[in-house]
Amino acid sequence: MAQETTVAIAQPRRHDTREAVLFGGVYGSVLACSMVAALTQYGHSSQASRRYDALWLLITALASALAHGYAHYIAERSPHSRWGALRALGDEWPLVLAVLPTVVILAGAGWGWWPASRVEYPAFTLNIALLFTLGLVTARWSHRSWFVAVLIGVVDALLGVGVVVANAFIK
């Protein structure tokens, strides 16, 4: 009498939306701060250079999302479904969404909506505020006290402040 052995195939781990929003939002905000710092390092502040900066930030965010989604897809040690790769890439939407406000700030300066010079400071401020908000909201989602949630928000915001301080030293 032969015994049949059944092997359970593990399904790829789906990241919950809160986790994806926190990770992608923080990653995207820090990426936006870093890119703005790098792209404005040499003092180019014409409208054309701001449109260029906005385009490069968007391209970098899309490339980062693709690379991260693909890395998640290949890192799963289980069989992949036909649509698994697209699902893994689609899970990276918070990263791209987090850089869009900075893209708008840079593009708006490029289109003449506001002065093109020194636009990096509002971009830094926006991303630091976004980092604080993401930390605060996700901590509250996790049922942390307000004190701890604010502390987590401050720590997240310090990531952006670190990029700003590094940019000041580099210049």
Secondary structure, 3 states (H helix, E strand, C coil): CCCCCCCCCCCCCCCCHHHHHHHHHHHHHHHHHHHHHHHCCCCCCCHHHHHHHHHHHHHHHHHHHHHHHHHHHHHCCCCCCCCHHHHHHHCCHHHHHHHHHHHHHHHHHHCCCCCCCCCHHHHHHHHHHHHHHHHHHHHHHCCCCHHHHHHHHHHHHHHHHHHHHHHHHHC
